[in-house]
Structure formats: C-alpha cells, structure tokens
Amino acid sequence: MAGAHASCYSMALSGELARNRTPPKKLYVKATATFDKVGSGWKVTTMELTVRAEVSAVDQGKFMELAMAAKENCPISQALKNNVEIKLSAELA
C-alpha cells in the first residue's frame, strides 16, 4: 500500500509541477504506513508521505501549495480519504 501511494503521489506531484511550468529535476517520495490494533484486528491508521524535490524557479511556499494539491488529487489519497490520516512533509533540496 505504501509503495502504491508513493508512486501515485510522485506522479501527481510531477503533474502539478509541470502544470505550474516548473517540472522537477528530481523527486524523492517515501510513504510509510502505520498499522495499529483496532478492536480485534489491525488497521492502517496513518500514511506519511515524505517528499524531497529538486525544482528550479519555485520557492518553498509555492512548492508546498503544489505538494498539498497533489496530496488531495492523488487517486490513492482519494481512496484512503476519511479512512486513513495522511500526513505530508515536503521540502526543496
């Protein structure tokens, strides 16, 4: 699940950056899933996306805006919405 989310988010962020006319030189995206005991079983409760990017001509504020838009529009994020807390940490290299 984490691998699928990282891949999907990476494509969504690449798209957001390209539409902004600031395509990334490099993107590093890592997703970490947290499983917790809920009732008698286990459940994914949190997905944490960590992003480090090399992008020309964009400041941290604009980058964060685009990173948040990608989080909201990523199909895997949409599938997890209202079931799993999604955290995002994004920074420019």
C-alpha positions as a Markdown table, in Angstrom:
| # | Residue | x | y | z |
|---|---|---|---|---|
| 1 | Met | 0.0 | 0.0 | 0.0 |
| 2 | Ala | 2.8 | 2.4 | 0.9 |
| 3 | Gly | 4.6 | 1.7 | -2.4 |
| 4 | Ala | 1.5 | 2.3 | -4.4 |
| 5 | His | 0.9 | 5.6 | -2.5 |
| 6 | Ala | 4.4 | 6.8 | -3.0 |
| 7 | Ser | 4.3 | 6.0 | -6.8 |
| 8 | Cys | 0.9 | 7.6 | -7.3 |
| 9 | Tyr | 1.8 | 10.7 | -5.2 |
| 10 | Ser | 5.0 | 11.1 | -7.2 |
| 11 | Met | 3.1 | 11.1 | -10.5 |
| 12 | Ala | 0.5 | 13.6 | -9.1 |
| 13 | Leu | 3.2 | 16.0 | -7.8 |
| 14 | Ser | 5.1 | 15.8 | -11.1 |
| 15 | Gly | 1.9 | 16.7 | -12.9 |
| 16 | Glu | 1.2 | 19.7 | -10.5 |
| 17 | Leu | 4.8 | 20.9 | -11.0 |
| 18 | Ala | 4.6 | 20.5 | -14.8 |
| 19 | Arg | 1.3 | 22.5 | -15.0 |
| 20 | Asn | 3.0 | 25.2 | -13.0 |
| 21 | Arg | 5.7 | 25.2 | -15.6 |
| 22 | Thr | 8.3 | 24.2 | -13.0 |
| 23 | Pro | 8.9 | 20.5 | -13.8 |
| 24 | Pro | 11.0 | 18.7 | -11.2 |
| 25 | Lys | 14.7 | 17.8 | -11.8 |
| 26 | Lys | 14.5 | 15.1 | -9.1 |
| 27 | Leu | 11.8 | 13.8 | -6.8 |
| 28 | Tyr | 12.2 | 11.5 | -3.8 |
| 29 | Val | 9.0 | 10.3 | -2.3 |
| 30 | Lys | 8.7 | 7.9 | 0.5 |
| 31 | Ala | 5.4 | 6.6 | 2.0 |
| 32 | Thr | 5.2 | 5.0 | 5.4 |
| 33 | Ala | 2.1 | 3.1 | 6.6 |
| 34 | Thr | 1.3 | 2.8 | 10.3 |
| 35 | Phe | -0.7 | -0.2 | 11.4 |
| 36 | Asp | -2.5 | -0.1 | 14.8 |
| 37 | Lys | -4.6 | -2.6 | 16.7 |
| 38 | Val | -8.2 | -1.5 | 16.3 |
| 39 | Gly | -10.8 | -3.7 | 18.1 |
| 40 | Ser | -9.9 | -7.3 | 17.4 |
| 41 | Gly | -7.9 | -6.7 | 14.3 |
| 42 | Trp | -5.2 | -4.5 | 12.7 |
| 43 | Lys | -5.8 | -1.4 | 10.5 |
| 44 | Val | -3.7 | 1.1 | 8.6 |
| 45 | Thr | -4.3 | 4.3 | 10.6 |
| 46 | Thr | -1.8 | 6.7 | 9.1 |
| 47 | Met | 0.1 | 7.1 | 5.9 |
| 48 | Glu | 3.0 | 9.6 | 6.0 |
| 49 | Leu | 4.4 | 11.0 | 2.7 |
| 50 | Thr | 7.9 | 12.4 | 2.8 |
| 51 | Val | 9.0 | 14.4 | -0.2 |
| 52 | Arg | 12.3 | 15.9 | -1.1 |
| 53 | Ala | 12.5 | 17.6 | -4.5 |
| 54 | Glu | 14.9 | 19.5 | -6.8 |
| 55 | Val | 12.8 | 22.1 | -8.7 |
| 56 | Ser | 14.0 | 25.3 | -10.3 |
| 57 | Ala | 12.2 | 28.6 | -10.1 |
| 58 | Val | 9.8 | 27.7 | -7.3 |
| 59 | Asp | 10.0 | 28.8 | -3.6 |
| 60 | Gln | 9.2 | 26.6 | -0.6 |
| 61 | Gly | 5.7 | 28.3 | -0.2 |
| 62 | Lys | 4.6 | 27.6 | -3.8 |
| 63 | Phe | 6.2 | 24.1 | -3.7 |
| 64 | Met | 4.2 | 23.3 | -0.5 |
| 65 | Glu | 1.0 | 24.5 | -2.2 |
| 66 | Leu | 1.6 | 22.3 | -5.2 |
| 67 | Ala | 2.6 | 19.4 | -2.9 |
| 68 | Met | -0.7 | 19.7 | -0.9 |
| 69 | Ala | -2.7 | 19.8 | -4.2 |
| 70 | Ala | -1.0 | 16.6 | -5.3 |
| 71 | Lys | -1.9 | 15.0 | -2.0 |
| 72 | Glu | -5.6 | 15.9 | -2.4 |
| 73 | Asn | -5.7 | 14.8 | -6.1 |
| 74 | Cys | -3.7 | 11.6 | -6.0 |
| 75 | Pro | -6.1 | 8.7 | -6.6 |
| 76 | Ile | -4.6 | 6.6 | -3.8 |
| 77 | Ser | -5.0 | 9.6 | -1.4 |
| 78 | Gln | -8.6 | 9.8 | -2.6 |
| 79 | Ala | -9.1 | 6.1 | -1.9 |
| 80 | Leu | -7.7 | 6.5 | 1.7 |
| 81 | Lys | -9.5 | 9.7 | 2.4 |
| 82 | Asn | -11.8 | 9.6 | 5.5 |
| 83 | Asn | -10.3 | 6.1 | 6.4 |
| 84 | Val | -6.6 | 6.9 | 6.9 |
| 85 | Glu | -4.9 | 10.0 | 8.2 |
| 86 | Ile | -2.5 | 11.3 | 5.5 |
| 87 | Lys | 0.4 | 13.4 | 6.7 |
| 88 | Leu | 2.8 | 15.2 | 4.3 |
| 89 | Ser | 6.3 | 16.6 | 4.8 |
| 90 | Ala | 7.6 | 18.3 | 1.7 |
| 91 | Glu | 10.8 | 20.2 | 1.2 |
| 92 | Leu | 13.0 | 21.5 | -1.6 |
| 93 | Ala | 16.5 | 20.2 | -1.9 |
